[in-house]
Amino acid sequence: MIPARQNPDGGDAADGADDDKRYDAIPGAQALTKGLSLLALIADAPHPLRFGDLSRYSGMPKSTLHRMLQALSDFRLIRVDEATQTYRLGHRLFEMAHRVWSEFDLRSAAEPELIRLRDFTHEAARLGVLDGTEVLIIDQREELQPMRMAYGVGSRLPATASAIGKALLAYRPPEELQRYFSGRSLRAMTPNSILNPLEMQRELDLTKARGYAISVEEQAIGVSAVAAPILNHRGESIGAISISGPSFRLPSDRLHALGRDVIESARRVSGNVGETFMSISTAVSPAHAADGQVRCVVPSSAFLGEGPHWLGNGQSLLWVDILAPAIHLSNVANGDTRTTALSELVGVVVPRRRGGYVAATQSGFRSVNPQTGEMAALASPPGMAGRRFNDGKCDAAGRLWAGTLALDAGPGGGSLYCLDVDGTLREIESGFHICNGLGWSPDAKRFYLADSGRREIYVYDFDLAAGTLSNKTVFARFQEADGMPDGLAVDAQGHVWCAMWDGWAIRRYAPDGVLERTISLPVPRPTSCAFGAEGLKTLFVTSARIRLSATQLAAAPLSGSILAVQVDVAGTPVGEYGG
């Protein structure tokens, strides 16, 4: 039986059904309630809905549904995409939202969050806005401490030398930032201040990818801070909230742990209407313990470990920390790791047949000197501003496939690219939300690709000789409680192993998409997996600690480390870049 109203993600909107009954008792409210319910369905759906979808989820008769949709369209509250015959929110809603924001009292809205952060951290909590090239502090809450902040309400901070300023700048339109940096020298406040505009742009991109900014004695010696932007309905910063204090009370690990808390406060201030795609909440730790076969082989505090690749000749695991950014080469026998720092965000790195590495970075594909980290351009797709490369892998012919996403994890920034062995770069498909884990069946006739934002894994027919895809279908679909599909690997039996971000688990799916096995992990955010070690029967799992609170990290202290689990089936070998 179809419920009165069903959420597009599969859950029943029980509370909404109760609301419908309550409003049905009000004369004349029934039609309004039905129209608003449809509007909510369209707004909350993870992807645009067709008429049949709306009919199924709402339970309305088709004639009633047609009249409701026509009325909503007449008032420009929804619109129809003629190409796909799907329904989307209309421009009238954005006009209404603009009026809401024009009347928005930022200081009053932020006051409860400043008080909450002060009481939680026992440090100064600030609210700032961009005013020219500076940040104006318009509110502050702090406790009586032996050492207190010298900057109060009405004080001004250089935007490029403060966490609150970097949080504000990172979420301004690109053309505005270009004008901001044009012909302007960056102001040095301490030896730690960033003075190079290109380096500052990389710092702002890193801020956007993390969701928060940090400042370690850039504004003043002995003072550190963490900040997150308050965003309007266009995803642009209108203010920022920060926690600041003496560096000895705010070391680096505490700053990053507090990043999640300032993001949460900033979202509460804006009513969550700005950037909500970046995950800051995670599922509660499962009641059952992690699988007893899971062990930690490389202790690490990686922000966002990703892209594991087994190097059989050295018995080592090659992987990256996207947000460090850095390449790691780890000996899984003793945990020793050699780290190579990079100058830009890196999604994946693979060995190159002629020697060295090839990386998919923020701006494109780069050759990498493993000893120095020096990079040289190989190929860059157009339109990479505001995007970065994510996961990637080589096919049996030596081509490197990699996907992208928006820096703020917003929808529409994902594309799949292929770097051929002759250096030719092809865009294979666009329109993804978060293009993520990928892999091939043992016979190289099927290609798998995860879109984390849509909570789906797709399967395609793959032509190895031509390097082309066809016949895309959904291989597996996930509910919110499952977490999001992240990186994946394929075993010799053709089963797909997938890391479940915010799901505390690795899942194994049969070739027909049926869940065959779940391995519980001691970390909430496993990010990817790769087969390695003897017989390729050890599954190595990367993980993340980004945007986990101090409480969450205490419950999952291995977050950011490399885990390993012995399995009963060998993996499919993954090759190197052949160009």
CORJO-V175620 format. One record per residue. N is the residue number from 1. RES is the residue in one letter. D_LAST is the distance of its C-alpha to the last C-alpha in Angstrom with 1 decimal. Layout:
# CORJO-V175620
N;RES;D_LAST, N;RES;D_LAST
This chain:
# CORJO-V175620
1;M;56.1, 2;I;54.3, 3;P;55.4, 4;A;56.9, 5;R;53.6, 6;Q;50.3, 7;N;47.3, 8;P;44.1, 9;D;42.4, 10;G;45.0, 11;G;47.6, 12;D;51.2, 13;A;52.4, 14;A;55.7, 15;D;56.7, 16;G;56.1, 17;A;58.3, 18;D;61.1, 19;D;60.7, 20;D;61.1, 21;K;64.3, 22;R;65.7, 23;Y;65.1, 24;D;66.4, 25;A;69.8, 26;I;69.8, 27;P;71.2, 28;G;68.7, 29;A;65.7, 30;Q;64.3, 31;A;62.5, 32;L;61.1, 33;T;59.9, 34;K;58.1, 35;G;56.5, 36;L;55.3, 37;S;54.0, 38;L;51.9, 39;L;50.6, 40;A;49.7, 41;L;47.8, 42;I;45.7, 43;A;45.1, 44;D;44.2, 45;A;41.9, 46;P;38.3, 47;H;37.4, 48;P;39.6, 49;L;42.4, 50;R;43.8, 51;F;47.5, 52;G;47.4, 53;D;45.8, 54;L;48.5, 55;S;51.1, 56;R;50.0, 57;Y;49.5, 58;S;52.8, 59;G;55.0, 60;M;56.7, 61;P;58.2, 62;K;56.1, 63;S;58.9, 64;T;59.2, 65;L;55.5, 66;H;55.3, 67;R;58.2, 68;M;56.7, 69;L;53.3, 70;Q;55.1, 71;A;57.2, 72;L;54.2, 73;S;52.4, 74;D;55.6, 75;F;55.6, 76;R;51.9, 77;L;51.3, 78;I;48.6, 79;R;46.7, 80;V;45.2, 81;D;41.7, 82;E;42.6, 83;A;39.1, 84;T;38.8, 85;Q;42.5, 86;T;42.1, 87;Y;44.3, 88;R;43.4, 89;L;45.4, 90;G;47.2, 91;H;47.4, 92;R;51.0, 93;L;49.9, 94;F;47.8, 95;E;50.9, 96;M;53.0, 97;A;50.5, 98;H;50.6, 99;R;54.4, 100;V;54.0, 101;W;51.8, 102;S;54.1, 103;E;56.8, 104;F;54.8, 105;D;56.4, 106;L;53.6, 107;R;55.8, 108;S;58.0, 109;A;55.0, 110;A;53.3, 111;E;56.5, 112;P;56.5, 113;E;52.9, 114;L;53.6, 115;I;56.5, 116;R;54.6, 117;L;51.8, 118;R;54.4, 119;D;56.3, 120;F;53.2, 121;T;51.6, 122;H;54.8, 123;E;52.9, 124;A;53.2, 125;A;51.8, 126;R;51.3, 127;L;50.9, 128;G;49.5, 129;V;48.7, 130;L;46.9, 131;D;49.5, 132;G;48.0, 133;T;45.8, 134;E;47.5, 135;V;48.1, 136;L;51.7, 137;I;52.8, 138;I;55.1, 139;D;55.9, 140;Q;55.7, 141;R;57.0, 142;E;57.3, 143;E;59.4, 144;L;61.8, 145;Q;59.7, 146;P;60.6, 147;M;57.7, 148;R;57.2, 149;M;55.1, 150;A;56.6, 151;Y;55.1, 152;G;57.0, 153;V;57.5, 154;G;57.4, 155;S;55.2, 156;R;52.1, 157;L;48.8, 158;P;45.9, 159;A;43.3, 160;T;40.3, 161;A;41.9, 162;S;43.0, 163;A;41.5, 164;I;43.7, 165;G;42.6, 166;K;38.8, 167;A;39.4, 168;L;41.3, 169;L;38.8, 170;A;35.7, 171;Y;37.3, 172;R;38.5, 173;P;37.0, 174;P;34.2, 175;E;36.4, 176;E;39.1, 177;L;36.9, 178;Q;35.8, 179;R;39.5, 180;Y;40.2, 181;F;37.8, 182;S;38.4, 183;G;40.3, 184;R;41.4, 185;S;41.1, 186;L;40.6, 187;R;43.6, 188;A;43.5, 189;M;45.8, 190;T;44.7, 191;P;42.2, 192;N;39.9, 193;S;39.9, 194;I;36.7, 195;L;37.2, 196;N;33.9, 197;P;33.5, 198;L;29.7, 199;E;30.1, 200;M;32.9, 201;Q;30.8, 202;R;28.2, 203;E;31.3, 204;L;32.6, 205;D;29.3, 206;L;29.5, 207;T;33.2, 208;K;32.4, 209;A;29.8, 210;R;32.4, 211;G;35.3, 212;Y;37.4, 213;A;37.6, 214;I;38.7, 215;S;40.4, 216;V;41.0, 217;E;43.7, 218;E;42.2, 219;Q;45.5, 220;A;47.9, 221;I;47.8, 222;G;48.7, 223;V;47.9, 224;S;44.9, 225;A;44.3, 226;V;42.3, 227;A;42.5, 228;A;41.5, 229;P;42.0, 230;I;44.6, 231;L;43.2, 232;N;45.0, 233;H;44.4, 234;R;41.6, 235;G;39.7, 236;E;40.7, 237;S;42.4, 238;I;46.2, 239;G;46.8, 240;A;45.5, 241;I;47.0, 242;S;46.5, 243;I;47.7, 244;S;48.3, 245;G;50.2, 246;P;50.3, 247;S;47.1, 248;F;48.8, 249;R;49.5, 250;L;46.1, 251;P;43.5, 252;S;39.8, 253;D;39.8, 254;R;42.9, 255;L;41.5, 256;H;38.5, 257;A;40.8, 258;L;43.1, 259;G;40.2, 260;R;40.8, 261;D;44.6, 262;V;44.4, 263;I;42.0, 264;E;44.6, 265;S;47.4, 266;A;45.7, 267;R;45.1, 268;R;48.8, 269;V;50.0, 270;S;48.3, 271;G;49.1, 272;N;45.4, 273;V;44.9, 274;G;42.0, 275;E;38.8, 276;T;39.3, 277;F;35.9, 278;M;34.8, 279;S;36.3, 280;I;39.0, 281;S;41.0, 282;T;40.1, 283;A;41.8, 284;V;44.6, 285;S;43.8, 286;P;44.5, 287;A;47.8, 288;H;46.5, 289;A;44.8, 290;A;41.1, 291;D;40.2, 292;G;41.5, 293;Q;38.4, 294;V;36.3, 295;R;36.0, 296;C;34.4, 297;V;32.0, 298;V;30.7, 299;P;33.4, 300;S;32.0, 301;S;33.2, 302;A;29.9, 303;F;30.5, 304;L;27.8, 305;G;25.8, 306;E;22.9, 307;G;19.5, 308;P;20.4, 309;H;17.8, 310;W;19.2, 311;L;18.0, 312;G;20.0, 313;N;19.9, 314;G;21.6, 315;Q;23.6, 316;S;22.5, 317;L;21.6, 318;L;19.0, 319;W;20.3, 320;V;21.1, 321;D;24.4, 322;I;23.6, 323;L;26.9, 324;A;27.2, 325;P;24.4, 326;A;22.8, 327;I;20.3, 328;H;22.3, 329;L;21.7, 330;S;24.8, 331;N;26.6, 332;V;28.1, 333;A;30.9, 334;N;32.5, 335;G;31.0, 336;D;29.9, 337;T;27.1, 338;R;25.1, 339;T;24.5, 340;T;22.3, 341;A;23.7, 342;L;21.7, 343;S;23.1, 344;E;22.4, 345;L;22.4, 346;V;19.4, 347;G;19.1, 348;V;16.4, 349;V;14.1, 350;V;11.7, 351;P;10.6, 352;R;7.3, 353;R;7.0, 354;R;7.6, 355;G;10.2, 356;G;11.4, 357;Y;10.8, 358;V;9.5, 359;A;12.7, 360;A;14.2, 361;T;17.3, 362;Q;20.4, 363;S;19.1, 364;G;15.5, 365;F;12.0, 366;R;11.9, 367;S;10.4, 368;V;13.3, 369;N;15.3, 370;P;16.9, 371;Q;20.1, 372;T;20.9, 373;G;19.2, 374;E;18.3, 375;M;15.7, 376;A;14.0, 377;A;13.3, 378;L;10.1, 379;A;12.0, 380;S;15.5, 381;P;17.6, 382;P;21.2, 383;G;24.1, 384;M;22.8, 385;A;26.1, 386;G;27.8, 387;R;24.8, 388;R;22.1, 389;F;19.1, 390;N;20.3, 391;D;18.9, 392;G;15.5, 393;K;13.8, 394;C;11.0, 395;D;12.3, 396;A;12.8, 397;A;10.2, 398;G;7.3, 399;R;7.8, 400;L;9.2, 401;W;12.8, 402;A;15.2, 403;G;18.8, 404;T;21.1, 405;L;24.8, 406;A;27.5, 407;L;28.2, 408;D;31.7, 409;A;30.5, 410;G;32.5, 411;P;32.0, 412;G;29.9, 413;G;27.0, 414;G;24.6, 415;S;21.8, 416;L;18.8, 417;Y;15.5, 418;C;12.2, 419;L;8.9, 420;D;7.4, 421;V;4.0, 422;D;5.9, 423;G;6.7, 424;T;10.0, 425;L;11.9, 426;R;14.7, 427;E;17.8, 428;I;18.7, 429;E;22.1, 430;S;24.3, 431;G;27.7, 432;F;27.0, 433;H;29.0, 434;I;26.8, 435;C;23.4, 436;N;22.9, 437;G;22.1, 438;L;20.0, 439;G;19.4, 440;W;19.7, 441;S;22.6, 442;P;22.4, 443;D;22.4, 444;A;19.6, 445;K;22.2, 446;R;23.0, 447;F;21.1, 448;Y;23.0, 449;L;23.0, 450;A;25.6, 451;D;27.3, 452;S;29.3, 453;G;31.5, 454;R;32.8, 455;R;33.0, 456;E;31.3, 457;I;28.5, 458;Y;27.4, 459;V;26.2, 460;Y;24.6, 461;D;24.1, 462;F;20.5, 463;D;19.2, 464;L;16.1, 465;A;15.7, 466;A;16.0, 467;G;14.6, 468;T;18.0, 469;L;20.8, 470;S;24.6, 471;N;28.0, 472;K;27.7, 473;T;30.5, 474;V;31.7, 475;F;31.0, 476;A;33.0, 477;R;35.0, 478;F;36.5, 479;Q;39.7, 480;E;40.0, 481;A;41.5, 482;D;38.5, 483;G;36.2, 484;M;32.9, 485;P;29.9, 486;D;27.1, 487;G;24.1, 488;L;24.0, 489;A;23.0, 490;V;23.8, 491;D;25.7, 492;A;26.1, 493;Q;29.1, 494;G;27.2, 495;H;29.0, 496;V;27.5, 497;W;28.1, 498;C;28.3, 499;A;29.2, 500;M;32.2, 501;W;32.4, 502;D;36.1, 503;G;36.8, 504;W;37.1, 505;A;35.3, 506;I;32.5, 507;R;33.2, 508;R;32.3, 509;Y;32.4, 510;A;33.0, 511;P;31.0, 512;D;33.9, 513;G;33.6, 514;V;36.7, 515;L;36.7, 516;E;37.1, 517;R;37.1, 518;T;37.2, 519;I;36.6, 520;S;38.4, 521;L;36.9, 522;P;38.7, 523;V;36.6, 524;P;36.9, 525;R;33.3, 526;P;30.8, 527;T;27.4, 528;S;24.9, 529;C;24.7, 530;A;22.5, 531;F;23.6, 532;G;23.6, 533;A;26.0, 534;E;27.8, 535;G;27.2, 536;L;25.2, 537;K;28.7, 538;T;28.7, 539;L;27.7, 540;F;26.7, 541;V;27.6, 542;T;26.9, 543;S;29.7, 544;A;31.0, 545;R;34.2, 546;I;33.7, 547;R;36.9, 548;L;38.8, 549;S;42.4, 550;A;44.0, 551;T;46.0, 552;Q;42.9, 553;L;41.1, 554;A;44.3, 555;A;44.2, 556;A;40.6, 557;P;39.9, 558;L;36.7, 559;S;35.0, 560;G;31.7, 561;S;31.4, 562;I;29.2, 563;L;31.3, 564;A;31.0, 565;V;32.8, 566;Q;33.2, 567;V;32.8, 568;D;34.0, 569;V;30.9, 570;A;27.5, 571;G;24.4, 572;T;21.4, 573;P;18.5, 574;V;15.5, 575;G;12.1, 576;E;9.1, 577;Y;5.8, 578;G;3.8, 579;G;0.0
